[in-house]
Amino acid sequence: MKKYNFYSGPAILPQEVFQQASKAVLELDNIGMSLIEISHRSKEFVAIIEEAQQLVRELLQLDDDQKVLFLGAGASMQFCMIPFNLLGENDTAAYLETGVWAKKAIKEAKLFGKVNIVASSAEQNFNHIPKNYSVPADSKYFHITTNNTIYGSQLHAIPESPVPIVADMSSDIFWKPIDGKKFGLIYCGAQKNMGPSGVTMVVVRESLLGKVSRPIPTMLDYRNHIKDNSLHNTPCTFAIYVSMLTMRWIKKMGGLTAMEKLNEEKAKILYDEIDANPLFNGVIAKEDRSRMNVTFTINKPELEEEFATLAKNAGCIGIKGHRSVGGFRASIYNAMPKEGVQVLVDVMRDFANKKG
């Protein structure tokens, strides 16, 4: 029986990427060595990281001032690395609080400077994206989280800002076309929609750096990673390679325009069932529903475990909601085929017919 990975991450990747990566683990491009044993400074790996950087540049439409980095320690490291590099102790940064990950980023930023939470949906359990707020022009930057994996909300348009926008795109990078030139910094952990765990992609404007007076430790200074082309120390070569393969696949499939079309179609199939099915409820304001992480609850809590087991037996793996909120969450990233979504919908429909 075919199984579909609905976990929020590590997430589903294209089958052809798995096949190509497995071959490279045995031998990379007929060089007589495995991908995971070649030097990170070899011409073979330098070609890999440079192709990965170029693919990011193409997909996000970046300009020359924006540098593409592949770093370690996960996207969570960026919560402190960003203010460490961009926020002076007497400066203020604006943050939009839309979920747990934004909340964690705010906590870290307060260690380095002042934080202005311009809007928050915390009191409503993050069930929507705040709309009516303004970003002060004297802010050093404006931090947003474009998609909220736990709650299932998403910014469908990038807000206007008089200051550089810093965006955590960990769970919706490459889901649709964006104008990357609008951003001062973009970051994402690869394991949601780009590749395997182990690497964090950062796009940062070089012109924003070097303006804080504090000393910055070597490994936390973006300038060092720019200078050394993400090779200041040994990077996660395998994760970078698989991320590169995934971006090749995106380009082959028609680019981000094709990804958006596919993702909208998948999300519509699932949300239509949630809205029509008397046994299930959506939990996010309809205009803010995520196209990547679809969250829903069941009207009869006593049936929750039974439904989860039925879905698992049908091949839908990982649909339980985050432990902090409960319910269900179906993560339908780029590589999730429509057939996987349809299997889940069929299970929901059959279950409601029997139990509703």
Secondary structure, DSSP 8 states (H G I E B T S, - for coil): ---EE--SSS----HHHHHHHHHHHH-STTSSS-GGGS-TTSHHHHHHHHHHHHHHHHHHT--TTEEEEEESSHHHHHHHHHHHHH--TT-EEEEEE-SHHHHHHHHHHTTTSEEEEEEE-GGGTT-S---S----TT-S-EEEESEETTTTEE-SS----SS-EEEE-TTTTTSS---GGGEEEEEEETTTTTS-TT-EEEEEEGGGSS---S---GGG-HHHHHHTTT-SS---HHHHHHHHHHHHHHHHTTHHHHHHHHHHHHHHHHHHHHHH-TTEEE-S-GGGB-SSEEEEEES-GGGHHHHHHHHHHTTEE--B--TTT-SEEEE--TT--HHHHHHHHHHHHHHHHHH-
